[in-house]
Amino acid sequence: MLSSGLEGELLGMGVWSLGLGAVGAAIVGIFFANTDLCLSKVAQASMDYLEDADLQSTAEDGGVIKAKSLWEASGAVVMAVRRPG
């Protein structure tokens, strides 16, 4: 009888340990998913680099213009995004 009670306590401790481990892993996962602690810091592009960028037209002619000329002509703001990969 004594060993049966001890086995039940050990089983209960194991279940609690697994439960607490799962909750802890979930909390850590949510924390890292919502922060940028593991991401590298990006470098800001200079104005000279952005002015010299070639922009391709989406129209049928497919022309290429410099970003600076677009800004001077119409005051348009161009956002450049580089996808990883």
Stockholm file with secondary structure:
# STOCKHOLM 1.0

chainA/1-85         MLSSGLEGELLGMGVWSLGLGAVGAAIVGIFFANTDLCLSKVAQASMDYLEDADLQSTAEDGGVIKAKSLWEASGAVVMAVRRPG
#=GR chainA/1-85 SS CHHHHHHHHHHHHHHHHHHHHHHHHHHHHHHHHTCCTTSCCCCCCCHHHHHTCEEECSSTTCCEEEHHHHHHHHCCCCCCCCCCC
#=GC SS_cons        CHHHHHHHHHHHHHHHHHHHHHHHHHHHHHHHHTCCTTSCCCCCCCHHHHHTCEEECSSTTCCEEEHHHHHHHHCCCCCCCCCCC
//
